[in-house]
Amino acid sequence: MIPPALGTFGTSPRNNFRDSGIRNLDLSVTKGWKLRERLTAQFRAEFFNIFNHPNFTNPYGSSNGFGSGLYDDPSSTVLGCGCATPDQAGGNPVLGSGGNRAVQLGLKLIF
């Protein structure tokens, strides 16, 4: 597979690369309280990957490498994509993108 010339479309058909997809569901819950006339407090709880579903990638020829030099070279015959998220190691051959369940809590004062 060779990248197409600059300014042209490639001949690869649609849905040429198939995978199981990414299953990720995030949830955010907020609650606000009016403390005074000009002071409001807002509590926020954010849940990332709430069902803790693993997302697997293709272990044979994964395209999740960053900084390997293959994807930065315009003369390279490797078509790479930046599919890994920062919370997962790009060199991991099995885990693709997304991490385990994470919770973030926040309190905001609005005045």
C-alpha positions in Angstrom: 0.0 0.0 0.0 1.4 3.3 -1.1 0.1 6.8 0.0 -1.5 8.6 -2.9 0.3 11.6 -4.6 -0.3 14.9 -3.0 -3.7 16.4 -4.0 -5.1 13.1 -5.3 -7.4 10.5 -3.8 -6.2 6.9 -3.3 -7.8 3.9 -4.9 -8.4 2.0 -1.6 -12.1 1.1 -1.3 -14.3 2.2 1.6 -14.1 0.1 4.8 -10.9 -1.6 3.6 -9.6 -1.9 7.2 -12.0 -3.6 9.5 -11.8 -3.9 13.3 -14.1 -4.4 16.2 -14.4 -0.7 16.8 -14.1 1.3 19.9 -16.7 1.0 22.6 -16.4 3.8 25.1 -19.1 5.6 27.1 -18.5 8.7 29.2 -20.9 10.2 31.8 -21.0 13.6 33.4 -23.2 14.6 36.4 -23.5 18.1 37.7 -25.3 19.7 40.7 -25.5 23.4 41.4 -26.3 25.3 44.6 -27.0 29.0 44.9 -25.2 30.0 48.1 -25.9 33.7 48.0 -27.3 36.2 45.5 -24.0 36.4 43.6 -22.3 33.1 44.6 -23.0 29.7 43.1 -21.3 26.4 43.7 -21.2 23.7 41.1 -20.1 20.1 41.8 -19.2 17.9 38.8 -18.5 14.2 38.6 -17.2 12.9 35.3 -16.8 9.2 34.5 -14.7 8.1 31.6 -15.2 4.6 30.1 -17.9 4.0 32.6 -18.5 0.3 31.7 -14.7 -0.4 31.7 -14.9 -2.1 28.3 -11.5 -3.1 26.9 -10.7 -1.8 23.4 -8.5 -4.2 21.4 -6.5 -3.4 18.3 -5.0 -5.6 15.6 -1.8 -7.2 17.0 -0.6 -7.9 13.4 0.5 -4.6 12.0 -1.0 -2.2 14.5 -0.9 1.4 13.3 -0.7 3.0 16.7 3.0 3.9 16.7 4.1 7.5 17.5 7.5 8.9 16.9 8.8 5.7 15.2 9.9 7.6 12.1 7.9 5.4 9.8 4.8 7.7 9.9 6.8 10.9 9.7 8.6 10.1 6.5 6.7 11.1 3.4 8.5 8.5 1.2 7.5 5.7 3.6 5.1 3.0 2.3 3.5 2.6 5.7 0.1 4.3 6.1 0.0 5.1 9.8 -2.7 6.8 11.9 -2.6 8.4 15.3 -5.0 6.0 16.9 -3.6 5.7 20.4 -4.7 8.0 23.1 -2.1 9.5 25.6 -3.4 7.3 28.5 -2.3 4.1 26.7 1.2 3.2 25.5 1.6 3.4 21.8 3.9 0.4 21.8 1.4 -1.9 23.5 0.5 -4.6 20.8 -2.9 -5.5 22.2 -4.5 -2.5 23.8 -5.5 0.0 21.2 -7.0 3.2 22.6 -8.6 4.4 25.7 -7.8 3.4 29.2 -9.5 1.8 32.1 -12.4 3.5 34.0 -11.5 6.9 35.4 -13.4 9.3 37.6 -12.8 13.0 37.8 -14.4 15.2 40.5 -14.5 19.0 40.5 -16.0 21.9 42.4 -16.4 25.3 40.8 -17.3 28.5 42.5 -19.1 31.1 40.3 -19.3 34.7 41.6 
